Amino acid sequence: MAKTEKYEVELSPENIEALRSLATRRGMDANTIIQQAIATEKLIADNVGEDDDLLIKKGDKFQKIVFDRR
């Protein structure tokens, strides 16, 4: 098993509410939601370049997602 480290972070009230809401809706704890968010960001960072577009399809519509790569 990989060694883990403990971090302390400060979140805005809005981010705390979003984290709690996601955890409740998915039946997971906050730690798992944060781990999934990091994994998703890594997946996007590894696969979407500066001039690439990321599209999300919902039904028959697409939504373009723009990331600030600074």
Phi and psi in degrees as GROMACS dihedral restraints (atoms count N, CA, C in turn):
[ dihedral_restraints ]
;  ai    aj    ak    al  type     phi  dphi    fc
    3     4     5     6     1   -69.1    20    10
    4     5     6     7     1   145.3    20    10
    6     7     8     9     1   -70.1    20    10
    7     8     9    10     1   138.5    20    10
    9    10    11    12     1  -107.7    20    10
   10    11    12    13     1   159.3    20    10
   12    13    14    15     1  -126.8    20    10
   13    14    15    16     1   152.8    20    10
   15    16    17    18     1  -105.3    20    10
   16    17    18    19     1   133.1    20    10
   18    19    20    21     1  -124.5    20    10
   19    20    21    22     1   149.9    20    10
   21    22    23    24     1  -114.8    20    10
   22    23    24    25     1   130.1    20    10
   24    25    26    27     1  -127.8    20    10
   25    26    27    28     1   155.9    20    10
   27    28    29    30     1  -107.8    20    10
   28    29    30    31     1   128.1    20    10
   30    31    32    33     1  -120.8    20    10
   31    32    33    34     1   145.9    20    10
   33    34    35    36     1   -68.8    20    10
   34    35    36    37     1   160.1    20    10
   36    37    38    39     1   -56.3    20    10
   37    38    39    40     1   -36.0    20    10
   39    40    41    42     1   -64.2    20    10
   40    41    42    43     1   -42.6    20    10
   42    43    44    45     1   -69.6    20    10
   43    44    45    46     1   -34.9    20    10
   45    46    47    48     1   -63.5    20    10
   46    47    48    49     1   -44.1    20    10
   48    49    50    51     1   -65.1    20    10
   49    50    51    52     1   -41.2    20    10
   51    52    53    54     1   -62.9    20    10
   52    53    54    55     1   -42.0    20    10
   54    55    56    57     1   -63.0    20    10
   55    56    57    58     1   -46.6    20    10
   57    58    59    60     1   -63.1    20    10
   58    59    60    61     1   -42.0    20    10
   60    61    62    63     1   -63.2    20    10
   61    62    63    64     1   -46.6    20    10
   63    64    65    66     1   -60.5    20    10
   64    65    66    67     1   -45.2    20    10
   66    67    68    69     1   -61.3    20    10
   67    68    69    70     1   -43.4    20    10
   69    70    71    72     1   -64.7    20    10
   70    71    72    73     1   -48.5    20    10
   72    73    74    75     1   -61.3    20    10
   73    74    75    76     1   -34.8    20    10
   75    76    77    78     1   -95.7    20    10
   76    77    78    79     1    -4.8    20    10
   78    79    80    81     1    66.6    20    10
   79    80    81    82     1    36.9    20    10
   81    82    83    84     1  -125.5    20    10
   82    83    84    85     1   169.0    20    10
   84    85    86    87     1   -91.3    20    10
   85    86    87    88     1   166.4    20    10
   87    88    89    90     1   -60.0    20    10
   88    89    90    91     1   -38.1    20    10
   90    91    92    93     1   -59.6    20    10
   91    92    93    94     1   -43.7    20    10
   93    94    95    96     1   -65.5    20    10
   94    95    96    97     1   -40.2    20    10
   96    97    98    99     1   -61.9    20    10
   97    98    99   100     1   -44.1    20    10
   99   100   101   102     1   -64.4    20    10
  100   101   102   103     1   -41.8    20    10
  102   103   104   105     1   -61.4    20    10
  103   104   105   106     1   -41.1    20    10
  105   106   107   108     1   -66.2    20    10
  106   107   108   109     1   -38.2    20    10
  108   109   110   111     1   -63.5    20    10
  109   110   111   112     1   -41.5    20    10
  111   112   113   114     1   -65.2    20    10
  112   113   114   115     1   -43.5    20    10
  114   115   116   117     1   -63.2    20    10
  115   116   117   118     1   -39.4    20    10
  117   118   119   120     1   -66.2    20    10
  118   119   120   121     1   -44.7    20    10
  120   121   122   123     1   -60.9    20    10
  121   122   123   124     1   -41.3    20    10
  123   124   125   126     1   -64.3    20    10
  124   125   126   127     1   -43.4    20    10
  126   127   128   129     1   -58.1    20    10
  127   128   129   130     1   -45.7    20    10
  129   130   131   132     1   -66.4    20    10
  130   131   132   133     1   -46.6    20    10
  132   133   134   135     1   -61.1    20    10
  133   134   135   136     1   -35.5    20    10
  135   136   137   138     1   -77.2    20    10
  136   137   138   139     1   -18.6    20    10
  138   139   140   141     1  -121.6    20    10
  139   140   141   142     1   -10.9    20    10
  141   142   143   144     1  -116.8    20    10
  142   143   144   145     1   118.7    20    10
  144   145   146   147     1   -89.4    20    10
  145   146   147   148     1  -178.9    20    10
  147   148   149   150     1   -58.2    20    10
  148   149   150   151     1   -40.1    20    10
  150   151   152   153     1   -98.3    20    10
  151   152   153   154     1    10.6    20    10
  153   154   155   156     1   -92.5    20    10
  154   155   156   157     1   155.1    20    10
  156   157   158   159     1  -110.2    20    10
  157   158   159   160     1   145.1    20    10
  159   160   161   162     1  -112.3    20    10
  160   161   162   163     1   121.8    20    10
  162   163   164   165     1  -113.1    20    10
  163   164   165   166     1   139.9    20    10
  165   166   167   168     1  -115.7    20    10
  166   167   168   169     1   126.1    20    10
  168   169   170   171     1   -97.4    20    10
  169   170   171   172     1   126.3    20    10
  171   172   173   174     1  -129.3    20    10
  172   173   174   175     1   107.3    20    10
  174   175   176   177     1    67.8    20    10
  175   176   177   178     1  -124.7    20    10
  177   178   179   180     1  -104.5    20    10
  178   179   180   181     1    12.7    20    10
  180   181   182   183     1  -113.5    20    10
  181   182   183   184     1   149.6    20    10
  183   184   185   186     1  -113.2    20    10
  184   185   186   187     1   144.6    20    10
  186   187   188   189     1  -122.9    20    10
  187   188   189   190     1   126.9    20    10
  189   190   191   192     1   -84.8    20    10
  190   191   192   193     1   130.5    20    10
  192   193   194   195     1  -108.6    20    10
  193   194   195   196     1   129.3    20    10
  195   196   197   198     1  -113.5    20    10
  196   197   198   199     1   130.3    20    10
  198   199   200   201     1  -112.2    20    10
  199   200   201   202     1   140.7    20    10
  201   202   203   204     1   -85.2    20    10
  202   203   204   205     1   113.6    20    10
  204   205   206   207     1   -95.6    20    10
  205   206   207   208     1    26.0    20    10
